[in-house]
Amino acid sequence: MTEGVKTIIYPVTDLSRAKKLYGKLLNAEPYMDEPYYVGFEVEGQDIGLDPNGHSHRITSPLNYWHVDDIEKSLQNLLDAGAETQQAVRDVGGGKLIVSVKDTDGNVIGLLQAP
């Protein structure tokens, strides 16, 4: 089951500049402000800035579909022709993410909350 897209991660090269820009855009202060990730929450939407995104082959904003069972959801996508871009990994506190490419090369992210 999916809860829809609730998280969008932007890969950034200058975290400080990106934090300032997105703070102004969203008219919000980050709820998380670490050297490895800055996160904003606005109206139930999580907007994240990832300074390591490019090293994980994220080259544009990545939308994450929130799912109950990441392994099952991943397998369903693979069975339908998707290709794994980044394997399932824990990004902290039991939060799991994975990304795949669809048959046209579009990237789909899945996120399972702990």
N, C-alpha and C positions, 0 to 999 in steps of 0.2 A: 504494500500500500504506500502511496506517496502523499505527502502533505503539501506538495507543490514546491515551487522555487522560493526559497526563503533566504538564500545566501548567495551573494555575488562577490567574487574575489577579483581584485585588480592587481596584476603584476606591476610593480613599480621599481624604478631604478634609484630614485631619491626619496626615501621614506619621509624625511622631514618636509620636503616641499609638497609631496602628495598629501600628507596629513593636513597641512595648512589648507591646500586647495579643497580637499573633500570636506574638511571641517566647515569651510565657508559655504560650499555647495549644499551641504546637509543641514547647516545651521545647528551643529551639534558638536559636543566634545566626545572623544573616544571613550568607550567603556573599557577598552584594553589598549595599552600603549607600551609595547615592548619592541626591542630592536628587531625581532623576527616577525612581528605582526602588529598591525593597528586595526582595531575593529570599532565600527560605529553601529549603533542600533537605532533605526528610525522607523516608527510605526510598524514594528514587528519584522522589519527587513534588516538583515545583517549585511553590512557593507564592509568588506575587509581589504586591507592593503598588504600585499605580500612582497617584501623586497627580495625573496628567494624564488618567486614565481617563474621567472625566466629560466632559472636553472632546472626547473621541473617541467620545462617545455610548455609553460603557459605563456602564450604570446598575445592574448587578448582577454577581456573580462570573461570569467568562467562562472556560469550559473550552476548552483548545486541544488538538485532536487532532494528534498528531505524524504528519506525512506525508513521503513521499520526494520527491514532485513537487507542489509547492503549486499551480502553474498548472493541471495536469491535474486535481487534486482539486477545485479551485475550479470549473473548467469542468463537471465531473461534477455538482456541486451546483447550478450555475446551470441546467444542462440538465434537472435534476429539479424545477426550480421555485423554487429559492432566489433571494434578492435580495442583492446586495452591500451590506453596511453600511459596511465600511471596506476600501479597496483594498489590494492587496498592498504591503507596505512593509518595508524593512530596518530593524530596530530595533537594529542594531549587530552588527558582526562577521560579517555575512552571514546572520544569523538573520532569516528572513522570516515575517511574519504577515499574515493576512487574516481578516475576519469577515463572515459572511453571516447573513441571517435566513431561517429556514425558512418554510413556507407558513402556520404558525401564529404567526409573530413571534418564535420562539425564536432566540436568537443562538448560532451555531456558530463557533468559532474554529479556524483551521488554522495550524500552525506547521511550518516546514521548517528544520531545523538546517543550519548551513553544512557 
